[in-house]
Amino acid sequence: MNALDRRIAVIDDDLRVLESLVNLLASFGYKAESYQSAEQFLASGALSQTSCIVTDVEMRKMSGLGLLQHLKNNNVTVPVIIITGKPSAQSEEFYLESGAVGFFRKPVDGDALVELISAVGV
């Protein structure tokens, strides 16, 4: 299976970040799909075809951490990468212990993000 067969859901309520990450992933040959909220992603029906999720922590309703917990509670094993632009009391270790496969602060290091996505088998 090549990268085009693998869908990556990018979830962020900041449209500039969303567009930037989708374009970055597309430039590496991935099929990246954008969502402005966790709720929009879950309602889209795309979860079953998603190979990886890149999600912001701080969003208006369901947070990235809330999405991660929702997936865990429903035994969904899609790798989740957490990103944030806001300093937080939560550390990278906290998100990894919560089940995320990676954590990045904004601005996201594109090469490191793509390397991690590749490393988790996407």
BELLINKA-V79857 format. One record per residue. N is the residue number from 0. RES is the residue in one letter. PHI is phi in radians with two decimals (none if undefined). OMEGA is omega in whole degrees, 0 to 359 (* if undefined). Layout:
# BELLINKA-V79857
n->(N:N)
res->(RES:RES)
phi->(PHI:PHI)
omega->(OMEGA:OMEGA)
This chain:
# BELLINKA-V79857
n->(0:1:2:3:4:5:6:7:8:9:10:11:12:13:14:15:16:17:18:19:20:21:22:23:24:25:26:27:28:29:30:31:32:33:34:35:36:37:38:39:40:41:42:43:44:45:46:47:48:49:50:51:52:53:54:55:56:57:58:59:60:61:62:63:64:65:66:67:68:69:70:71:72:73:74:75:76:77:78:79:80:81:82:83:84:85:86:87:88:89:90:91:92:93:94:95:96:97:98:99:100:101:102:103:104:105:106:107:108:109:110:111:112:113:114:115:116:117:118:119:120:121)
res->(M:N:A:L:D:R:R:I:A:V:I:D:D:D:L:R:V:L:E:S:L:V:N:L:L:A:S:F:G:Y:K:A:E:S:Y:Q:S:A:E:Q:F:L:A:S:G:A:L:S:Q:T:S:C:I:V:T:D:V:E:M:R:K:M:S:G:L:G:L:L:Q:H:L:K:N:N:N:V:T:V:P:V:I:I:I:T:G:K:P:S:A:Q:S:E:E:F:Y:L:E:S:G:A:V:G:F:F:R:K:P:V:D:G:D:A:L:V:E:L:I:S:A:V:G:V)
phi->(none:-1.65:-1.04:-1.16:-1.43:-1.89:-1.65:-2.07:-1.57:-1.92:-2.14:-2.81:-1.54:-1.66:-1.06:-1.15:-1.15:-1.00:-1.10:-1.08:-1.20:-1.08:-1.12:-1.03:-1.13:-1.11:-1.17:-1.69:1.60:-1.50:-1.63:-1.72:-2.08:-1.74:-2.43:-1.54:-2.79:-1.11:-1.11:-1.09:-1.08:-1.11:-1.32:-1.27:1.39:-1.44:-0.95:-1.15:-1.85:-1.59:-1.67:-2.83:-2.15:-1.97:-2.34:-1.22:-1.36:-1.56:-2.34:-1.04:-1.85:-1.38:-1.37:-1.06:-1.16:-1.09:-1.12:-1.02:-1.14:-1.03:-1.11:-1.05:-1.10:-1.80:0.97:-1.60:-1.86:-1.16:-1.08:-2.11:-1.95:-1.67:-2.21:-2.65:-1.93:-1.99:-1.04:-2.53:-1.24:-1.36:-1.75:-0.96:-1.02:-1.04:-1.17:-1.16:-1.15:-1.39:2.07:-1.21:-1.61:-2.93:-2.55:-2.34:-1.61:-1.40:-1.22:-1.26:-1.28:-1.02:-1.11:-1.14:-1.10:-1.11:-1.10:-1.14:-1.03:-1.12:-1.15:-1.53:1.58:-1.71)
omega->(180:185:181:179:184:183:176:176:176:186:180:179:174:186:179:179:180:181:181:181:178:179:178:182:177:180:176:175:178:173:182:180:185:177:182:177:176:180:178:178:182:180:185:184:184:185:183:178:184:180:182:178:172:186:174:177:187:175:190:183:180:179:174:177:176:177:179:179:178:180:179:181:180:178:176:186:178:178:181:176:182:174:177:176:183:175:184:175:180:180:175:181:179:182:178:177:178:176:177:177:179:182:179:171:177:357:184:174:185:180:180:178:180:178:178:179:177:182:179:172:179:*)
